[in-house]
């Protein structure tokens, strides 16, 4: 039974907590400008990850900026940069509006398309605005430019994997498949965008060096709705694995056609937006079973990569009524936490000082140890979450997304479709 004394103490504690919250909310917010292609997976999942992190941080008192507690505020503008035919200039206008019209202190998330992200770098430099890319934008050129012109592009960071590292992960996984199932014929299908074309070329070269016979490469414009001719070629060349690098939602059609045609080759989504989503199974009526998908960072599919992984996974699911959906979910969430720590370490939101703090980041997060290369500002990757940012490749098995790579976080083993075994 609660005594009057205990009741008084509780009232005081509640009042103090409310006072602290009120003071934080009254302080000038730190505005996070988020240029995202909100009609597409890599846009809306990034926004959800950012908003979840901001909600958690604000609920715990906000950001300590030199002794003053300040909340985060989120401003999102649709860049439309993943839509077919939309010019890069539209994404640049979105970034500029966030900086000049919305008074964003930092830019998080996108632009999502690599071409738009690269074009925005000069704009960020002009306004001295720190940007942390956390979704899409896989081009290696992004961090290469930071290294080449550090003084100009030092405000640009990327907290998720990029094409060259993804190819290394994919190739490592392919070699495991090659050895286990004795397969050696690879067919490549990519979307006609910069990062996908580059990744396809790199994979072709490296896979050939590793003993794979690359039987063909097909390139598809964004928005393509029929992939049957490419699948027929894969079948005719007796290909055993199909590497698919596409972020367009129409890629779900490819998987349906693959299933209906009973193509005897394992579909490997190097980047495959449609297959990453939890609703993919129902959308394809199970025709995507056995498809592999690379979700770039752990936490975007269930695993025990770190103690934080499933906490994030469950919090995201509870808030948005859907499981984390793909590239952009866990990385955008962690971008907010990493920025918070850097601001607190710098004791200010001054860009040049926060840049130095970000360069010294060392956080154990949702997908492993998060640090940035000081010369390139690219997150340091690893196959071991204790050493760096770890990726995640899963396979659809009986309606579930089962992480199968890397071995350090795997929750199951790769399976072949039954018609391939025959």
Secondary structure, 3 states (H helix, E strand, C coil): CCCHHHHHHHHHHHHHHHHHHHHHHHCCCEEEEEEECCCCHHHHHHHHHHHHHHHHHHHCCCEEECCEEECEEEEEEECCCCCCCCCHHHHHHHHHHHHHHCCCCEEEECCCCHHHHHHHHHHHHHHCCCEEECCCCCCCHHHHHHHHCHHHHCCEEECCCCHHHHHHHHHHHHHHHHHHHCCCEEEEEEECCHHHHHHHHHHHHHHHHCCCEEEEEEEECCCCCCCHHHHHHHHHCCCCEEEEEECCCCHHHHHHHHHHCCCCCEEEEEEEHHHHCCCHHHHCCCCCCCCEEECCCCCCCCCCCCCCHHHHHHHHHHHHCCCCCCCCHHHHHHHHHHHHHHHHHHCCCCHHHHHHHHHCCCEEECCEEECECCCCCEECEECCCCCCEECCEEEEECCEEEEEECCCCCCCCCCCCHHHHC
